[in-house]
Amino acid sequence: MELKPGLRLKSTVCDAEIMVIKATDGDSLTCGGMELAAEAPAEKASGDPDHMNACVIGKRYVNEGQTVEVLCVKSGDGSLYYNGDELMTKDTKKLPSSD
Protein backbone atom coordinates (compact mmCIF):
# COMPACT_ATOMS: atom_id res chain seq x y z
CA MET A 1 0.00 0.00 0.00
CA GLU A 2 1.27 3.47 -0.86
CA LEU A 3 1.44 5.67 2.22
CA LYS A 4 0.80 9.32 1.50
CA PRO A 5 -0.22 12.34 3.62
CA GLY A 6 -3.96 12.51 4.31
CA LEU A 7 -4.53 8.75 3.96
CA ARG A 8 -6.82 7.37 6.70
CA LEU A 9 -6.25 3.80 7.79
CA LYS A 10 -8.12 1.50 10.19
CA SER A 11 -6.85 -1.28 12.39
CA THR A 12 -7.93 -4.85 11.66
CA VAL A 13 -7.48 -5.90 15.32
CA CYS A 14 -9.01 -3.03 17.34
CA ASP A 15 -10.95 0.25 16.99
CA ALA A 16 -7.87 2.39 16.20
CA GLU A 17 -7.87 4.73 13.21
CA ILE A 18 -4.93 6.84 12.05
CA MET A 19 -4.21 9.53 9.50
CA VAL A 20 -0.84 9.63 7.74
CA ILE A 21 0.91 12.98 8.20
CA LYS A 22 4.31 12.15 6.67
CA ALA A 23 5.50 8.91 5.03
CA THR A 24 7.66 7.26 2.40
CA ASP A 25 6.42 4.92 -0.34
CA GLY A 26 5.99 1.18 0.03
CA ASP A 27 6.63 0.74 3.73
CA SER A 28 4.79 -1.41 6.26
CA LEU A 29 2.53 0.24 8.86
CA THR A 30 0.85 -2.10 11.37
CA CYS A 31 -1.37 -1.93 14.44
CA GLY A 32 -1.45 -4.82 16.90
CA GLY A 33 0.81 -6.85 14.62
CA MET A 34 -1.49 -6.69 11.56
CA GLU A 35 -1.42 -4.40 8.51
CA LEU A 36 -3.67 -1.34 8.62
CA ALA A 37 -6.42 -1.21 5.97
CA ALA A 38 -8.44 1.49 4.21
CA GLU A 39 -11.69 -0.19 5.29
CA ALA A 40 -12.43 -1.82 8.64
CA PRO A 41 -13.12 -5.56 8.33
CA ALA A 42 -16.50 -6.99 9.32
CA GLU A 43 -14.81 -9.10 11.98
CA LYS A 44 -11.67 -8.08 13.87
CA ALA A 45 -8.65 -10.39 13.79
CA SER A 46 -6.81 -11.33 16.96
CA GLY A 47 -3.70 -9.21 17.41
CA ASP A 48 -0.24 -10.12 18.62
CA PRO A 49 -0.33 -9.71 22.45
CA ASP A 50 3.19 -8.21 22.35
CA HIS A 51 1.90 -5.44 20.03
CA MET A 52 -1.16 -4.48 22.10
CA ASN A 53 0.07 -1.44 24.05
CA ALA A 54 -2.65 0.98 22.87
CA CYS A 55 -2.63 4.18 20.83
CA VAL A 56 -4.28 7.36 22.08
CA ILE A 57 -6.57 9.75 20.19
CA GLY A 58 -4.99 13.11 19.36
CA LYS A 59 -1.40 11.88 19.73
CA ARG A 60 1.13 11.98 16.90
CA TYR A 61 3.38 8.97 16.51
CA VAL A 62 6.79 8.96 14.77
CA ASN A 63 9.56 6.48 14.08
CA GLU A 64 13.09 6.99 15.41
CA GLY A 65 14.31 8.75 12.25
CA GLN A 66 11.10 10.82 12.04
CA THR A 67 10.58 9.78 8.41
CA VAL A 68 7.03 8.63 9.24
CA GLU A 69 4.43 10.52 11.26
CA VAL A 70 0.82 9.51 11.90
CA LEU A 71 -2.01 11.04 13.92
CA CYS A 72 -4.30 8.78 15.95
CA VAL A 73 -7.88 9.88 15.19
CA LYS A 74 -9.56 7.05 17.14
CA SER A 75 -8.06 5.23 20.13
CA GLY A 76 -7.50 1.50 20.13
CA ASP A 77 -5.80 -1.33 22.00
CA GLY A 78 -3.13 -2.03 19.35
CA SER A 79 0.20 -0.22 19.21
CA LEU A 80 1.56 1.23 15.97
CA TYR A 81 4.63 -0.20 14.24
CA TYR A 82 6.52 0.91 11.13
CA ASN A 83 8.72 -1.69 9.40
CA GLY A 84 8.81 -3.71 12.64
CA ASP A 85 9.80 -0.80 14.92
CA GLU A 86 7.30 0.60 17.41
CA LEU A 87 6.27 4.21 16.81
CA MET A 88 6.77 6.62 19.71
CA THR A 89 4.64 9.59 20.68
CA LYS A 90 5.97 12.82 19.26
CA ASP A 91 7.12 15.38 21.81
CA THR A 92 4.94 18.47 22.01
CA LYS A 93 6.41 21.89 21.41
CA LYS A 94 6.30 24.43 24.21
CA LEU A 95 4.42 27.55 23.16
CA PRO A 96 5.51 30.96 24.40
CA SER A 97 3.65 32.43 27.31
CA SER A 98 0.86 34.86 26.43
CA ASP A 99 1.35 37.16 29.40
Buried (B, 14 or more C-beta within 10 A) or exposed (E): BEBEEEBEBBBBBBBBBBBBBBBEEEBEBBBBBBEBEEEBEEEBEEBBEEBBEBBEEEBBBBBEEEEBBBBBBBBBBBBBBBEEEBBBEBEEEEEEEEE
